[in-house]
Amino acid sequence: MKLPPLHHNTPATLEEALDLLGEHGDEAKVIAGGQSLVPMMAMRLARPAQLVDINGIASLAAMEDRGDVLAFGAIVRERAAEKSSVVAERAPVLAEALPHIGHVSIRNRGTIGGSLAHADASAELPAVAMVTDAHVVVRSRRGERIVAAEDFFVGHFTTSLADDECLVEVRVPATLPGAGWSFQEVARRQGDFALIGVAAMVALGGGGSIDTARICVFGVAERPLRIRTVEDALAGAAPSPEAFEAAAADAARDLEPPSDVHGSAAYRRHLAAVTVRRALTAAAARAGVPG
Amino acid sequence: MTDHRANRPAPGVEIELVVNGATRSAATEDRVTLADFLREGLGLTGTHLGCEHGVCGACTVLLDGEAVRSCLMLAVQARGRQVTTVEGIADGDDLSPVQLAFRESHSFQCGFCTPGFVMSTVALLAGNPNPDEREIRETLSGNICRCTGYESIIEGVLLAARRNVEAGLPG
């Protein structure tokens, strides 16, 4: 369980980091919090010869409220966001998801950007990025790309990041006034990876019907899934327990979750229906639907 | 093409950091974790290594006052930082309040996991001198004990917290 030989690079600027990534290609890996990468190296699931450590790059450390979005530099720690009153107020679904990640000592090092770049299919933050329609800013010597979460996550541990690119910022849209949200997760123990999780948002329109609903389920596929057919069906519907029950059943029906020692596919599908219903109900209550 | 030179041990680098209040320096390799550096480079074997991949919490130390897993950091990443290990919290032969409370509550049996639980608890109480049981359980969920069944550990933390209140700390 000792790490393989590696060279640790400490660029002081983003430009230096991008030069290193451009030079070393797939031999290099960016390290921020290291809470996923270091275990993978210990298990020899990853063996980068060159680590490009971005922790010393001051320009990546900012957490900013830009009005329509909250911007998190690539080395903003999960714990810092969790403790932020701005995050709690402006991106409450993110605030609600953060305590589910690992443990305090993990969140003290782990970063929001790192969790997205790692793209574990059972991880919380990719689902938050999907349900909020977040964007990530990636840079390389070739230039900058701003990628929607929907286009960023490709599969388990796989994103659209190229070998020479570095995720530099995560942009999470602020919650619209009046929108309700919920983050629900079932795990065997506090901090474990999710057997299943759901992030949902509900906004009401005129007359108390649902204007917009968003549902993202994670832990059931190679990447977090927005259930857009159910979202579309809920738009215009009354926010009733029956509507949420039916939506949850519809959302779960077509899922093909994995079976493993932690739970069968059928059990996960059952949990999907339960958690989607709970998430929609809680989100609607926060949007102002009487309980 | 794999660069086989990368498989040779990297040349030693000298790093300096502050451990338990004293500036320490020693040579290490880039690939060495902070946990191994503390134990083998500095001889501070109070920090224990259970799983070596970030699950068990036995290697928990404080980095600039915050609990971290020293097996999930490279030693070279701790350059210039303040590290506190379980060796650094007692005052000579006088145990720290958390250590005392753990001893009185029988919060350990074999003791292997104890340094990690102690350091996680020190960090918790530094931020919140009187946490409730739920907060304690959530915080210590990152540490694994195979002896106690955890109840006596929770009691130890609650005892330390009660003494904080008696000492007039806010909470």
Interface residues (C-beta under 8 A of the other chain):
Chain A: M1 K2 L3 P4 P5 L6 H7 H8 T10 E27 G34 Q35 V38 P39 A42 M43 A49 Q50 L51 D53 N55 R79 P99 G102 H103 V104 S105 I106 N108 R109 R189 Q190 G191
Chain B: D3 A6 N7 R8 P9 A10 E29 D30 R31 V32 T33 D36 C51 E52 H53 G54 G57 T60 L63 E66 A67 V68 R69 C71 L72 M73 L74 V76 Q77 S120 A123 L124 R137 E138 T139 S141 G142
